[in-house]
Amino acid sequence: MATLMRSASLSAAARTLNVTAPALSMRLKKLELTLGMSLAVRSSRRLRLTAPGEQLGLQAQAMLAQLNELPQALRRDSLGMSGELRVTAPFGFGRNHIGPLLARFAKAHPGIRLTLELLESPWPDKRDADAVVHIGNVRDSSWVAYPLAENERWLCASPAYLRAHGTPTTPRDVAAHACISIQENEEDVTLWHYRKRSASKRAAGSAKTAESVRITPTLTTNDGEVAKSWAEQGLGLVLRSQWDAAPSVARGRLVRLLEAWRFDAAPIVILVPGRKGVTARQQALVRFMQAGFEPQPPWVGAA
């Protein structure tokens, strides 16, 4: 929206963003559909933002300005910043995404002694952590959760499995298939919740539209990487985080199923203990981590 504000036409904005005009038009339509309002009036030669479009564009410009100032702000914060900072994160996500981010954070803040501990369940097994990277919902008022990235759960199976057993066309069909479950905590992992995707935010968020299907797992493990590997070998359907499944889908090892339905999401957050007494080190870490997943996390374009 910030680029559209500065452009005389959709084509000019597309050139600035290095995308095609039809692709930019589709993005704009999706945004308008999500928000339920018109953001721009288009013609062959002109583009005019509506009042909501201008408001959104101004907010986008302000956010981009803050983002552009962030590196300098972090450098200012790093002056004189020292001490220990302990971070915990899940094994797979920690190796692939948190480790590389923390390497850059360490270079920006050489005075901080940084420790990254990868755990099977970093929450609630937070130990003496100053910050916890967690995948999924958290209900603990003593810790504050800052969002890092959206992360859907995708239902997937290998091409070989689908050739042999057919492709489910509705969530109810899943119960008749071989399923792989991931038992990482005490939750009931045999009950898969889903809802039909809707253009209306109100309808999509309504509890009345939520349903569930009970599966009988043929294979169970507490390791997500093992579960994904089993699925790639054609042993059944698996419900896996988008960040982990997207690369396998992109490589053709897995096929994403039932895209018209949305299974329970597992948002990725970073938690720090309480709003009071948060150190400058923790504040700098949160800001750095949030910026590291903007404008979109790396797995969004993987599939």
Contacts in CASP RR format, 6 or more apart in sequence:
PFRMAT RR
TARGET T0000
AUTHOR 0000-0000-0000
METHOD contacts of the structure
MODEL  1
MATLMRSASLSAAARTLNVTAPALSMRLKKLELTLGMSLAVRSSRRLRLT
APGEQLGLQAQAMLAQLNELPQALRRDSLGMSGELRVTAPFGFGRNHIGP
LLARFAKAHPGIRLTLELLESPWPDKRDADAVVHIGNVRDSSWVAYPLAE
NERWLCASPAYLRAHGTPTTPRDVAAHACISIQENEEDVTLWHYRKRSAS
KRAAGSAKTAESVRITPTLTTNDGEVAKSWAEQGLGLVLRSQWDAAPSVA
RGRLVRLLEAWRFDAAPIVILVPGRKGVTARQQALVRFMQAGFEPQPPWV
GAA
1 31 0 8 1.000
1 39 0 8 1.000
1 49 0 8 1.000
1 53 0 8 1.000
1 56 0 8 1.000
1 57 0 8 1.000
1 60 0 8 1.000
2 57 0 8 1.000
2 60 0 8 1.000
2 61 0 8 1.000
2 64 0 8 1.000
3 13 0 8 1.000
3 16 0 8 1.000
3 17 0 8 1.000
4 10 0 8 1.000
4 13 0 8 1.000
4 28 0 8 1.000
4 40 0 8 1.000
4 47 0 8 1.000
4 49 0 8 1.000
4 57 0 8 1.000
5 49 0 8 1.000
5 54 0 8 1.000
5 57 0 8 1.000
5 58 0 8 1.000
5 60 0 8 1.000
5 61 0 8 1.000
6 13 0 8 1.000
6 16 0 8 1.000
7 13 0 8 1.000
7 16 0 8 1.000
7 47 0 8 1.000
8 46 0 8 1.000
8 47 0 8 1.000
9 45 0 8 1.000
9 46 0 8 1.000
9 47 0 8 1.000
10 21 0 8 1.000
10 24 0 8 1.000
10 25 0 8 1.000
10 28 0 8 1.000
10 42 0 8 1.000
10 47 0 8 1.000
11 21 0 8 1.000
13 24 0 8 1.000
13 47 0 8 1.000
14 20 0 8 1.000
14 21 0 8 1.000
14 23 0 8 1.000
14 24 0 8 1.000
17 24 0 8 1.000
25 42 0 8 1.000
28 39 0 8 1.000
28 40 0 8 1.000
31 39 0 8 1.000
32 38 0 8 1.000
32 39 0 8 1.000
32 40 0 8 1.000
33 199 0 8 1.000
34 199 0 8 1.000
34 201 0 8 1.000
35 52 0 8 1.000
36 199 0 8 1.000
36 200 0 8 1.000
37 50 0 8 1.000
37 52 0 8 1.000
38 50 0 8 1.000
38 52 0 8 1.000
39 49 0 8 1.000
39 50 0 8 1.000
39 52 0 8 1.000
39 53 0 8 1.000
39 56 0 8 1.000
40 47 0 8 1.000
40 48 0 8 1.000
40 49 0 8 1.000
40 50 0 8 1.000
40 53 0 8 1.000
41 47 0 8 1.000
41 48 0 8 1.000
41 49 0 8 1.000
41 50 0 8 1.000
49 57 0 8 1.000
67 291 0 8 1.000
67 294 0 8 1.000
70 287 0 8 1.000
70 291 0 8 1.000
73 287 0 8 1.000
74 108 0 8 1.000
74 109 0 8 1.000
74 284 0 8 1.000
74 287 0 8 1.000
74 288 0 8 1.000
75 108 0 8 1.000
77 109 0 8 1.000
77 280 0 8 1.000
77 283 0 8 1.000
77 284 0 8 1.000
78 108 0 8 1.000
78 109 0 8 1.000
78 110 0 8 1.000
78 111 0 8 1.000
78 284 0 8 1.000
80 111 0 8 1.000
81 109 0 8 1.000
81 111 0 8 1.000
81 112 0 8 1.000
81 280 0 8 1.000
81 281 0 8 1.000
81 284 0 8 1.000
82 111 0 8 1.000
82 112 0 8 1.000
82 113 0 8 1.000
83 111 0 8 1.000
83 112 0 8 1.000
83 113 0 8 1.000
83 281 0 8 1.000
84 112 0 8 1.000
84 113 0 8 1.000
84 114 0 8 1.000
84 115 0 8 1.000
84 130 0 8 1.000
85 112 0 8 1.000
85 113 0 8 1.000
85 114 0 8 1.000
85 115 0 8 1.000
85 130 0 8 1.000
85 131 0 8 1.000
85 281 0 8 1.000
85 282 0 8 1.000
85 285 0 8 1.000
86 115 0 8 1.000
86 117 0 8 1.000
86 127 0 8 1.000
86 128 0 8 1.000
86 129 0 8 1.000
86 130 0 8 1.000
86 131 0 8 1.000
87 98 0 8 1.000
87 102 0 8 1.000
87 114 0 8 1.000
87 115 0 8 1.000
87 116 0 8 1.000
87 117 0 8 1.000
87 129 0 8 1.000
87 130 0 8 1.000
87 131 0 8 1.000
87 132 0 8 1.000
87 133 0 8 1.000
87 285 0 8 1.000
88 116 0 8 1.000
88 117 0 8 1.000
88 118 0 8 1.000
88 119 0 8 1.000
88 122 0 8 1.000
88 125 0 8 1.000
88 126 0 8 1.000
88 127 0 8 1.000
88 129 0 8 1.000
88 131 0 8 1.000
88 132 0 8 1.000
88 133 0 8 1.000
89 98 0 8 1.000
89 99 0 8 1.000
89 116 0 8 1.000
89 117 0 8 1.000
89 118 0 8 1.000
89 119 0 8 1.000
89 122 0 8 1.000
89 132 0 8 1.000
89 133 0 8 1.000
90 118 0 8 1.000
90 119 0 8 1.000
90 120 0 8 1.000
90 121 0 8 1.000
90 122 0 8 1.000
90 133 0 8 1.000
90 134 0 8 1.000
90 135 0 8 1.000
91 118 0 8 1.000
91 119 0 8 1.000
91 120 0 8 1.000
91 225 0 8 1.000
92 118 0 8 1.000
92 225 0 8 1.000
92 244 0 8 1.000
93 133 0 8 1.000
93 135 0 8 1.000
93 241 0 8 1.000
93 243 0 8 1.000
93 244 0 8 1.000
93 268 0 8 1.000
94 116 0 8 1.000
94 118 0 8 1.000
94 133 0 8 1.000
95 118 0 8 1.000
96 243 0 8 1.000
97 243 0 8 1.000
97 297 0 8 1.000
97 298 0 8 1.000
98 116 0 8 1.000
98 133 0 8 1.000
99 116 0 8 1.000
101 288 0 8 1.000
101 289 0 8 1.000
101 292 0 8 1.000
102 114 0 8 1.000
102 116 0 8 1.000
104 288 0 8 1.000
105 112 0 8 1.000
105 114 0 8 1.000
105 284 0 8 1.000
105 285 0 8 1.000
105 288 0 8 1.000
105 289 0 8 1.000
106 112 0 8 1.000
106 114 0 8 1.000
108 288 0 8 1.000
109 281 0 8 1.000
109 284 0 8 1.000
112 281 0 8 1.000
117 127 0 8 1.000
117 129 0 8 1.000
119 125 0 8 1.000
120 184 0 8 1.000
120 222 0 8 1.000
121 184 0 8 1.000
121 185 0 8 1.000
122 129 0 8 1.000
122 132 0 8 1.000
122 133 0 8 1.000
122 134 0 8 1.000
123 132 0 8 1.000
123 134 0 8 1.000
123 138 0 8 1.000
123 271 0 8 1.000
124 140 0 8 1.000
126 132 0 8 1.000
126 271 0 8 1.000
130 272 0 8 1.000
130 273 0 8 1.000
130 279 0 8 1.000
130 281 0 8 1.000
130 282 0 8 1.000
130 285 0 8 1.000
131 270 0 8 1.000
131 271 0 8 1.000
131 272 0 8 1.000
131 282 0 8 1.000
131 285 0 8 1.000
131 286 0 8 1.000
132 143 0 8 1.000
132 270 0 8 1.000
132 271 0 8 1.000
132 272 0 8 1.000
133 148 0 8 1.000
133 268 0 8 1.000
133 269 0 8 1.000
133 270 0 8 1.000
133 271 0 8 1.000
133 289 0 8 1.000
134 145 0 8 1.000
134 268 0 8 1.000
134 269 0 8 1.000
134 270 0 8 1.000
134 271 0 8 1.000
135 151 0 8 1.000
135 241 0 8 1.000
135 266 0 8 1.000
135 267 0 8 1.000
135 268 0 8 1.000
136 151 0 8 1.000
136 265 0 8 1.000
136 266 0 8 1.000
136 267 0 8 1.000
136 268 0 8 1.000
136 269 0 8 1.000
137 266 0 8 1.000
137 267 0 8 1.000
138 145 0 8 1.000
138 269 0 8 1.000
138 271 0 8 1.000
140 271 0 8 1.000
142 273 0 8 1.000
142 274 0 8 1.000
143 271 0 8 1.000
143 272 0 8 1.000
143 273 0 8 1.000
143 274 0 8 1.000
144 271 0 8 1.000
144 272 0 8 1.000
144 273 0 8 1.000
144 274 0 8 1.000
144 275 0 8 1.000
144 278 0 8 1.000
145 269 0 8 1.000
145 270 0 8 1.000
145 271 0 8 1.000
146 269 0 8 1.000
146 270 0 8 1.000
146 271 0 8 1.000
146 272 0 8 1.000
146 286 0 8 1.000
146 289 0 8 1.000
146 290 0 8 1.000
147 267 0 8 1.000
147 268 0 8 1.000
147 269 0 8 1.000
147 290 0 8 1.000
148 268 0 8 1.000
148 269 0 8 1.000
148 270 0 8 1.000
148 289 0 8 1.000
148 290 0 8 1.000
148 293 0 8 1.000
148 297 0 8 1.000
149 243 0 8 1.000
149 267 0 8 1.000
149 268 0 8 1.000
149 293 0 8 1.000
149 296 0 8 1.000
149 297 0 8 1.000
150 265 0 8 1.000
150 267 0 8 1.000
150 268 0 8 1.000
150 297 0 8 1.000
151 241 0 8 1.000
151 242 0 8 1.000
151 243 0 8 1.000
151 265 0 8 1.000
151 266 0 8 1.000
151 267 0 8 1.000
151 268 0 8 1.000
151 297 0 8 1.000
152 241 0 8 1.000
152 242 0 8 1.000
152 262 0 8 1.000
152 263 0 8 1.000
152 265 0 8 1.000
152 266 0 8 1.000
153 239 0 8 1.000
153 240 0 8 1.000
153 241 0 8 1.000
153 242 0 8 1.000
153 263 0 8 1.000
153 264 0 8 1.000
153 265 0 8 1.000
153 266 0 8 1.000
154 239 0 8 1.000
154 240 0 8 1.000
154 241 0 8 1.000
154 242 0 8 1.000
154 245 0 8 1.000
154 246 0 8 1.000
154 249 0 8 1.000
154 256 0 8 1.000
154 257 0 8 1.000
154 263 0 8 1.000
155 174 0 8 1.000
155 192 0 8 1.000
155 237 0 8 1.000
155 238 0 8 1.000
155 239 0 8 1.000
155 256 0 8 1.000
155 257 0 8 1.000
155 258 0 8 1.000
155 263 0 8 1.000
156 231 0 8 1.000
156 237 0 8 1.000
156 238 0 8 1.000
156 239 0 8 1.000
156 240 0 8 1.000
156 245 0 8 1.000
156 248 0 8 1.000
156 249 0 8 1.000
156 254 0 8 1.000
156 255 0 8 1.000
156 256 0 8 1.000
156 257 0 8 1.000
157 167 0 8 1.000
157 177 0 8 1.000
157 231 0 8 1.000
157 234 0 8 1.000
157 236 0 8 1.000
157 237 0 8 1.000
157 238 0 8 1.000
157 254 0 8 1.000
157 255 0 8 1.000
157 257 0 8 1.000
158 231 0 8 1.000
158 232 0 8 1.000
158 233 0 8 1.000
158 234 0 8 1.000
158 236 0 8 1.000
158 253 0 8 1.000
158 254 0 8 1.000
158 255 0 8 1.000
159 252 0 8 1.000
159 255 0 8 1.000
160 234 0 8 1.000
161 178 0 8 1.000
161 231 0 8 1.000
161 234 0 8 1.000
161 235 0 8 1.000
161 236 0 8 1.000
161 237 0 8 1.000
162 255 0 8 1.000
164 234 0 8 1.000
165 177 0 8 1.000
165 178 0 8 1.000
165 236 0 8 1.000
167 257 0 8 1.000
168 174 0 8 1.000
168 176 0 8 1.000
168 177 0 8 1.000
168 237 0 8 1.000
168 257 0 8 1.000
168 258 0 8 1.000
169 258 0 8 1.000
170 258 0 8 1.000
171 192 0 8 1.000
171 194 0 8 1.000
171 211 0 8 1.000
171 213 0 8 1.000
171 258 0 8 1.000
171 261 0 8 1.000
172 213 0 8 1.000
174 192 0 8 1.000
174 213 0 8 1.000
174 215 0 8 1.000
174 237 0 8 1.000
174 258 0 8 1.000
175 213 0 8 1.000
175 214 0 8 1.000
175 215 0 8 1.000
175 216 0 8 1.000
177 236 0 8 1.000
177 237 0 8 1.000
178 218 0 8 1.000
178 219 0 8 1.000
178 235 0 8 1.000
178 236 0 8 1.000
178 237 0 8 1.000
179 215 0 8 1.000
179 216 0 8 1.000
179 217 0 8 1.000
179 218 0 8 1.000
179 236 0 8 1.000
179 237 0 8 1.000
179 238 0 8 1.000
180 217 0 8 1.000
180 218 0 8 1.000
180 219 0 8 1.000
180 220 0 8 1.000
180 221 0 8 1.000
180 227 0 8 1.000
180 230 0 8 1.000
180 231 0 8 1.000
180 235 0 8 1.000
180 236 0 8 1.000
180 237 0 8 1.000
180 238 0 8 1.000
181 189 0 8 1.000
181 190 0 8 1.000
181 215 0 8 1.000
181 217 0 8 1.000
181 219 0 8 1.000
181 220 0 8 1.000
181 221 0 8 1.000
181 227 0 8 1.000
182 189 0 8 1.000
182 220 0 8 1.000
182 221 0 8 1.000
182 222 0 8 1.000
182 223 0 8 1.000
182 224 0 8 1.000
182 227 0 8 1.000
182 238 0 8 1.000
182 239 0 8 1.000
182 240 0 8 1.000
183 189 0 8 1.000
183 220 0 8 1.000
183 221 0 8 1.000
183 222 0 8 1.000
184 222 0 8 1.000
184 224 0 8 1.000
189 217 0 8 1.000
189 220 0 8 1.000
190 214 0 8 1.000
190 215 0 8 1.000
190 216 0 8 1.000
190 217 0 8 1.000
191 212 0 8 1.000
191 213 0 8 1.000
191 214 0 8 1.000
191 215 0 8 1.000
192 212 0 8 1.000
192 213 0 8 1.000
192 215 0 8 1.000
192 239 0 8 1.000
192 263 0 8 1.000
192 264 0 8 1.000
193 210 0 8 1.000
193 211 0 8 1.000
193 212 0 8 1.000
193 263 0 8 1.000
193 264 0 8 1.000
194 210 0 8 1.000
194 211 0 8 1.000
194 212 0 8 1.000
194 213 0 8 1.000
194 258 0 8 1.000
194 261 0 8 1.000
194 262 0 8 1.000
194 263 0 8 1.000
194 264 0 8 1.000
195 204 0 8 1.000
195 205 0 8 1.000
195 209 0 8 1.000
195 210 0 8 1.000
195 211 0 8 1.000
195 261 0 8 1.000
195 262 0 8 1.000
196 209 0 8 1.000
196 260 0 8 1.000
196 261 0 8 1.000
196 262 0 8 1.000
197 204 0 8 1.000
197 260 0 8 1.000
197 261 0 8 1.000
197 262 0 8 1.000
198 204 0 8 1.000
198 209 0 8 1.000
203 209 0 8 1.000
204 262 0 8 1.000
218 235 0 8 1.000
218 236 0 8 1.000
219 227 0 8 1.000
219 230 0 8 1.000
219 235 0 8 1.000
219 236 0 8 1.000
221 227 0 8 1.000
221 230 0 8 1.000
224 240 0 8 1.000
224 244 0 8 1.000
225 244 0 8 1.000
227 238 0 8 1.000
227 240 0 8 1.000
228 238 0 8 1.000
228 240 0 8 1.000
228 244 0 8 1.000
228 245 0 8 1.000
228 248 0 8 1.000
228 254 0 8 1.000
230 236 0 8 1.000
230 238 0 8 1.000
231 237 0 8 1.000
231 238 0 8 1.000
231 240 0 8 1.000
231 254 0 8 1.000
232 248 0 8 1.000
232 253 0 8 1.000
232 254 0 8 1.000
237 257 0 8 1.000
238 245 0 8 1.000
239 263 0 8 1.000
241 266 0 8 1.000
242 299 0 8 1.000
243 268 0 8 1.000
243 297 0 8 1.000
243 299 0 8 1.000
244 299 0 8 1.000
245 254 0 8 1.000
245 256 0 8 1.000
245 303 0 8 1.000
246 299 0 8 1.000
246 300 0 8 1.000
246 301 0 8 1.000
246 302 0 8 1.000
246 303 0 8 1.000
247 299 0 8 1.000
247 302 0 8 1.000
247 303 0 8 1.000
248 254 0 8 1.000
249 255 0 8 1.000
249 256 0 8 1.000
249 302 0 8 1.000
249 303 0 8 1.000
250 301 0 8 1.000
250 302 0 8 1.000
250 303 0 8 1.000
256 303 0 8 1.000
268 293 0 8 1.000
268 297 0 8 1.000
270 285 0 8 1.000
270 286 0 8 1.000
270 289 0 8 1.000
270 290 0 8 1.000
272 278 0 8 1.000
272 282 0 8 1.000
272 286 0 8 1.000
END
